[in-house]
Amino acid sequence: MPRYTGSRKSKRWDLPQFPVNDREKRKLGIGGSDAASVMRANPYKTRYELYLEKTGELEEEDQTNKYTKWGNFMEDAVRKKFKIRKSNMTWWNYDPFKFKENNYNQKAPLFAHFDGYARNHISNGGGYLVYEIKAPSYGSKYIDKDNIKSVNETYYWQGIHFLTILEGHVNHIWDKVCYIIACAPHFHKFFIHRSNAEVKEDIHKYKAETILFWDSVQGQRPEEPLTHSDMKLAFPNVNINEYPEATNMDMERMRMIKKHSENKEALEVSIEKCKNELRRSIGAYEGLSKDDEMLVSNKEDKNGKRVLRIAQRKDKNEF
């Protein structure tokens, strides 16, 4: 893998520079939006699907839509508001993994397109700060105890990906990723710091998983299909008129499915009965409270349908 060849003041890389939406060039390595799939934490794309995209067996979907356009618009607005410099380059891992992990001594090419960066104030440790800007919805609020992993695990692994790329960078200290969640009119900041013990451990895990994943891509050794959508991709034709003999493990799985299905049906009946009892207690009111703390809401939604919500929120307007 070619490495950084510029001086301390330059940013010249001898690796491909390409826009974030160049689907063909994205096959050259693992990008930030791939990170959660590699870690099996992306609800929209499995690791098996990512493998098919990287090997060219499945065409990567065009992500351009009204939501991405809104996100791009908000990126420019947020950069201007917080005085963030835009990065117009493709960042590759500075010196791809010179380490041995699980008896592997391989290199996984990682790349990223940062939304922006800025010099971190000396009072905050100095160095440089990478910014990732998200605009998921309008008006969403988060509370102080939230962290980016609890808010969105896909975002979190993207941040781990960034820190992994910038590990050991000789020119500057890059030890933080700042997420700005732009839910106008609110702007929420979340930080992923390299010094955090959990972050350190997750960077270690991420390195190992990227090596294993890229090894399977290069060796054309398919990832194991795990989900229903994976199975449809792996076995698109199910018209073979044969019935192989079921194994003991298959029989056990079928027994478990039957048992859990029966339990699920009983639980659903019990839950609905309790909900109806709560609705009876609420009557014509909007909900129930205990010691001035809202517990149950039964207000109408925008479609005029009454929806029972059970939670513990201090502010009834947050229901």
C-alpha angles and dihedrals in degrees: 000000000000114000140211109294104174130107124254090272099042131075100203115145127186090215128095116284113206141153119267093250096054097116095185095054091047088071089070092080148330117305132201093260089053094056098087091048090052088053092045090242100114112102091196103047127031126213089249091055090049090052090053090050094049092049092047094244092116127037113238111241119250104248095196109121140126091283095054090046089053089048092052090049091051091048091062092046093049093047089053094046096050097033094243121167116233117236112221097182139083108246117212127190105281097227109002111237110308093186141091115245123177090346091306122125099181138124126238114197109230124185136177143185106214118209089219148318139214140181110271113235114257090239088062095051100278123242123099131308125215115215128208116187123203130182105187101157145340122276100354115159129207128194128233096256092057119105129195093255092057093042094050126347091196090061091047096056090047087058091049087052091054093050090048092054092049096045112127094006106170100206103054142005110256108178104139138059116198119203117202110196104199107202096158126256086023126063117195124192124206126178132208108198124195092218093062111108094226091048091051091052093046092050087054091050092045093054091053093048094048090052092050092045096048090045089058091048094050093043093045088235105148121231114244112269107233110163133061091256090049090054092051089053094044095044108026092162119060100166099105104129096223137100113209117210113272116240125227088256090053090052091050091050091052091051090051092049091052093047095048092045090056091048091047092053091050091048093050091053091049093047093050091049091053091047091054090050089052091049088053090053092048094048111162094350126098096241149311132280139188123205090349092305118122111237107163132025127192100174125144118262125222090279092056094252118134110235124193111221123183117198144115112254125157093209115057090206090065092065 
